[in-house]
Amino acid sequence: MASRFSIMLATTALATFFVIGSCTTPLTFKVGKGSKPGHLVLTPNIATISEVEIKEHGGDDFSFELKEGPAGTWTLDTKAPLKYPLCIRFAIKSGGYRIADDVIPENFKADTTYKTTLSI
């Protein structure tokens, strides 16, 4: 019969494996230098993104597709200023889309990182 110590040790080991196994990276987007209401440069903190689209505040769909640039940046240029806050839909290279609601606020600042509620 297992001793109490053995049971406690096994329980602690299982709890540790569960906590370590469930650790994920919180997703963030950094707004690049030079960004302004009609020119947006985003840099996600993960490299496994293959598409990025924006939905304006009050919009019905993700109508703006960002272009992938060097060093993992995503850029959008529009003729008119965007309506903030912005929702971001992105594709993960391993499959599937994710949506981060109201990530970039109306009063965003360039060279600032904004956290999402998502973890990858």
VMD Tcl script that draws the C-alpha trace (Angstrom):
set ca {
  {0.00 0.00 0.00}
  {1.35 3.42 -0.89}
  {2.43 5.65 1.92}
  {0.94 9.06 2.50}
  {4.24 10.65 1.48}
  {4.22 8.80 -1.86}
  {0.67 9.93 -2.58}
  {1.52 13.56 -1.71}
  {4.64 13.42 -3.85}
  {2.72 12.01 -6.81}
  {-0.03 14.63 -6.41}
  {2.54 17.46 -6.30}
  {4.29 16.12 -9.40}
  {1.02 15.92 -11.34}
  {0.06 19.45 -10.30}
  {3.46 20.74 -11.42}
  {3.17 19.04 -14.81}
  {-0.32 20.50 -15.26}
  {0.82 24.07 -14.46}
  {3.93 23.87 -16.67}
  {2.00 22.21 -19.50}
  {-0.70 24.88 -19.46}
  {1.68 27.86 -19.68}
  {1.12 29.87 -22.82}
  {2.37 33.15 -24.21}
  {0.02 36.15 -23.91}
  {-0.45 37.71 -27.35}
  {0.56 41.34 -27.75}
  {0.71 43.79 -30.65}
  {3.24 46.61 -30.72}
  {2.21 49.71 -32.65}
  {5.24 50.74 -34.70}
  {6.93 54.11 -34.84}
  {5.34 56.46 -37.35}
  {1.88 54.96 -36.90}
  {-1.02 57.39 -37.02}
  {-4.79 57.07 -37.59}
  {-4.46 56.21 -41.33}
  {-1.07 54.45 -41.23}
  {-0.72 51.49 -38.91}
  {2.27 49.24 -38.35}
  {1.77 46.28 -36.02}
  {4.29 43.78 -34.72}
  {2.88 40.74 -32.92}
  {5.04 39.05 -30.30}
  {4.71 35.69 -32.04}
  {6.02 34.70 -35.46}
  {3.37 32.13 -36.31}
  {0.89 34.61 -37.79}
  {0.16 34.33 -41.51}
  {-2.65 36.88 -42.09}
  {-3.85 40.00 -40.27}
  {-7.12 41.86 -40.83}
  {-8.68 44.84 -39.06}
  {-12.27 45.66 -38.19}
  {-13.02 49.27 -37.31}
  {-15.12 50.26 -34.33}
  {-18.76 49.83 -35.30}
  {-17.82 47.88 -38.44}
  {-19.63 44.78 -39.61}
  {-16.65 42.90 -40.99}
  {-12.87 42.71 -41.18}
  {-12.52 44.92 -44.25}
  {-8.86 45.93 -44.01}
  {-6.09 43.45 -44.77}
  {-2.61 44.33 -43.57}
  {0.44 43.61 -45.70}
  {3.26 41.56 -44.26}
  {6.55 43.41 -44.10}
  {10.07 42.72 -42.93}
  {10.88 41.53 -39.42}
  {7.36 40.28 -38.70}
  {5.60 43.61 -39.19}
  {2.12 44.10 -40.64}
  {1.23 47.42 -42.30}
  {-1.97 49.17 -43.34}
  {-2.33 52.49 -45.17}
  {-5.78 54.02 -45.61}
  {-6.98 57.23 -47.24}
  {-9.20 58.11 -44.28}
  {-8.36 57.69 -40.60}
  {-9.55 54.42 -39.10}
  {-12.30 54.33 -36.47}
  {-10.80 53.07 -33.22}
  {-10.70 50.88 -31.16}
  {-9.69 48.19 -33.64}
  {-10.40 44.48 -33.57}
  {-7.74 42.24 -35.08}
  {-8.38 38.90 -36.79}
  {-5.32 36.83 -37.59}
  {-4.50 33.40 -38.91}
  {-2.12 31.05 -37.14}
  {0.24 29.16 -39.46}
  {-0.63 25.88 -37.72}
  {-4.30 26.47 -38.57}
  {-7.29 28.49 -37.51}
  {-8.19 32.11 -36.99}
  {-8.28 34.08 -33.76}
  {-9.96 37.42 -33.00}
  {-8.69 39.98 -30.51}
  {-11.39 42.54 -29.74}
  {-10.68 46.23 -29.21}
  {-6.89 45.78 -29.06}
  {-5.69 49.10 -30.46}
  {-7.42 51.96 -28.59}
  {-8.56 55.28 -30.03}
  {-5.80 57.14 -28.23}
  {-3.04 54.67 -29.15}
  {0.59 55.73 -29.00}
  {3.25 54.65 -31.47}
  {5.99 52.43 -30.04}
  {3.57 51.05 -27.44}
  {2.65 47.41 -26.87}
  {-1.00 46.47 -26.35}
  {-2.01 43.21 -24.68}
  {-4.84 41.00 -25.84}
  {-6.85 38.57 -23.77}
  {-5.58 35.73 -25.97}
  {-2.74 33.32 -25.31}
  {-0.99 31.32 -27.96}
}
mol new
graphics top color blue
foreach p $ca { graphics top sphere $p radius 0.5 }
foreach p [lrange $ca 0 end-1] q [lrange $ca 1 end] { graphics top cylinder $p $q radius 0.2 }
display resetview
